[in-house]
């Protein structure tokens, strides 16, 4: 009887060991696939600026014409009005930028790194260090939205030296929504240093609750405006 029990116990141990080994093997296989999966990047995009006059214009008129040509074909464009919602995280990843690292240019010719980080259970994607999306938040009932200025994988025309210089800083607006589709928080970031330009908090109705403006040089708040539920100004504080 004792020998029979031992045999049964041994069989159970062997069966459970096989099950555990199979599960571990499947997990290792999934981890390897997840971390080594590299989608094929598209062919290198050719610049629409073909001539030297377009690439390095000498007059303001030539520059504005070439800049407009470049802007019209950009991968990412600014929204037309404040009511436009911008790009979802999935839009940027699946339909525009992909799942691999790329270099993007803004209209001033500054370079920005689009980074795609693959994780075991969750991926994340960034523009420089400003987050554009997470796997878990992109599955929200109403996913976050992103507003950006012109960006492309090809550089814009070079600004003529005889034109006044432009102090241009690319901004990224990140908007988070509640399940009813009303905005909860909207934050404007300067891409270069991640400093805030302003933060807007909303009531559940989608009406502004407060607006905090920040100093772009120090990231410290300089003004805070509170609103009543009907949209009228309640209080303004300066720092």
Secondary structure, DSSP 8 states (H G I E B T S, - for coil): -HHHHHHHHHHHHHHHHHHHHHHHHHHHHHHHHHHH-----------S--SHHHHS-SSHHHHHHHHHHHHHT-SB---SSTTS--EEHHIIIIIII-SS-EEEE-TT--EEEEEEE--SS--EEEETTEEEEETTGGGSSS--EEEE--BBSS------TTS-------EEEEEEE-TTS-EEEEEEEETTT--EEEEEEE-TTS-EEEEEEE-TTT--EEEEEEE-TTS-EEEEEE-
